[in-house]
Amino acid sequence: MMNYEIIYNYLKENLEDKRFIHTMGVVSTAKKLANLYGVDEKRAEIAALCHDICKNLSNEELLEIFKNNNIELSISEKNTQTLWHSIAAPIVAKEKFNINDEEILGAMRWHTTGKLSMTKLEKIIYIADMIEPSRRFDGVEEIREAVLKDLDSGVLIGVNHTIRYLLDRGNLIDENTIAFRNGLILNL
């Protein structure tokens, strides 16, 4: 796995300032949650650092990554371009930084939609992205507090918030998000 400083410097050069600040907030939140829930802090740090590695790529660049890697997008993914960066992130992290840890790559891949049967690390990156310190939205404090008490219960509150947000705007809801929510409910 590549050196933290190399990834950090790449992001500093390639992400917009606001996105870089967000990323560092996800890193600090993920490390805190990893320590709280017995997940390796270094793995959480790398996954958090790389989760938005493709955020500032153009749609054309992302489509080229998908084409070159034979990635078939689902109907909801094709029609929700805001998900594309997370689909490309593990590919770019593997190519640029030689990250081969499947759980770290999975945490990057599923940080926007979630999926059924996520690992603790994957859930931590998902929720850290939502609740990092620069995030400001109605309900964020409730999610932050809940996640500190119980990871799955807090993540479920976060997923419910996301689904309500998407419904209120008439947006598609990725089928993986529905499966993620249902799996959390069944496990609680």
N, C-alpha and C positions, 0 to 999 in steps of 0.2 A: 504494500500500500504506500502511496506517495506521501511525502512529507506535508504536514499541515501548512507550513509556511509557503510552500510552492502553490498549493491550492488557494490559500489566503491571498497571495500576491496576484494570482490569475484573476480571482474574483474582484479584487480591488481595481484592477485594470479594465475588466470587462463588464462589470455591473454598474448601473446608474447608482448614484450616491444613496438614494432612498432605498433601493433594493439591497445594497450592501449593508446598510444600517439594519434593515429588517433581518437579513441573513445572520448578522452577528447576534441579534436578539434571539433568533431561533437557536443558535448555538448555545447561548447561555441558558436558555430555558430547557433545552434538551439535556444538557449536562446536569442541571438541577434535578430534573425528573429521572434521569438515568440513575443518579445516586439514590434517589428516594425509592426507586422500584427495582434495584438490584441488576441494572443493565450496565454493561461495560461503557464507561464514560467516553473513552477514546473513539469507540465505534459510533456512539451517539453524536459525538463532536464532528466526525467526518461526514456522517449522513446529513447532519444539519447544515454543515458548511456547503455541501454540494447540492442540496435539495433544489435550489433555484438557479443552478449553473447555466441553464438554457433560457432563463426568463427573458433576457434581452435579445435573443435571436429572433430574426424575422420569421414570419410564417413560411416563407419560401425556404429558408434555411432548415427549419424544422421538418418540412415536407421532404426535403432532400435527405435528411437523416433517416426518416421513415423508409423512403424508397431504397436507400443504400443498405438498409438493414432488414428489408422485407417485413416491415411492421404493417399489419393490417389493422386499421382503426375500426372500432365499432361505430354504429350509427350515431350514438350520442357523442363519441369522441370526435368523429368527423365534423359534427355540428357544434362543438364546444371548443373553440380554439384556445381558450384559457387553460385547458387541460394538457395541451401539447408539450409544454415545457417539461412536465413531469414524466411524460412518456419518453422523451429524448434524454433526460438527465442521466439515467444509468448508463446509457450507451456512450455518452460523451465522457462521463467519469471513468468508465472502463478504458476508453481509448486514450484520453489525455493523461490520466493519473494512475492507470494500472490498478484501479480498484476492482477487485474480483470477489469480494465478500458478498455473497448473494443476499444476505439479510440487509446489509447497508444499501445495496443496489435496490432492493425491494422497498426499503424505507423512502428512498428518493422517488421511486416509481409511483408509489401509492399515497404520497403525501397530500394530494389534492382530493382524491375520491374516497380513499380507503378501499378495503375489499374484505371479503369474508375471511375469517381466521387469520387476522393479522398478529404478528409477534408483538411482544412488548416494545421492542425498538421501533417497529413500524408505527405503532400507536403513538409512541412518544414524539416521533417526528411529525406525524399528522397533527397532533394537538399543539405541539410547540409552535408550529407554523401559524396556528390560529390565535394563540394567546400570548405570544412574545410581547415584551414591554411596549413596543411602539404601536401595537394594535389598539384601536379605539372603536368600539361599537357597543350598542346596547346589549347587555348580557355577558360581556367579556369577563367582568369580575366574578360573576357567578360560576362561569366555566373554570376560571383560574382557581377559585376556592375549591370547587368540586374535585378537580384533578389532583389537588394536593391531598385529598382525603382518600380517594379511590380512583385509580386510573380508568377502569372501564366505565364507571358511572360518570366521571367527568367527560370522557371521550363521547359517551352517548349524548350528553347535553350539548356538546359541540356539534355532533352530527345532526342532531335535531335542529339546532340553530341554522346550520348550513342548508338543510332541506327546506326550512321555512323561508329562508332568504331566496332560494331558487324558485320556490313556489310563488312568492310575492312578486317576483319579476317575470313570471311566466317562462322561466328557463327550463331546459331539459335537465333531468336528474339522471346521472350516470347509474346504470344498473349495478355497478360495484358498490356505490354508496348505499343503495337500498339493501343489498346483501350484507354489507358491513353493519348497518343499523340493526337489521333483523338478527344477525349473529350476536351482536352485543346484548340485545334484549333476551335472547334465548340463554345466553351464558350468565346473565345476571339473575 
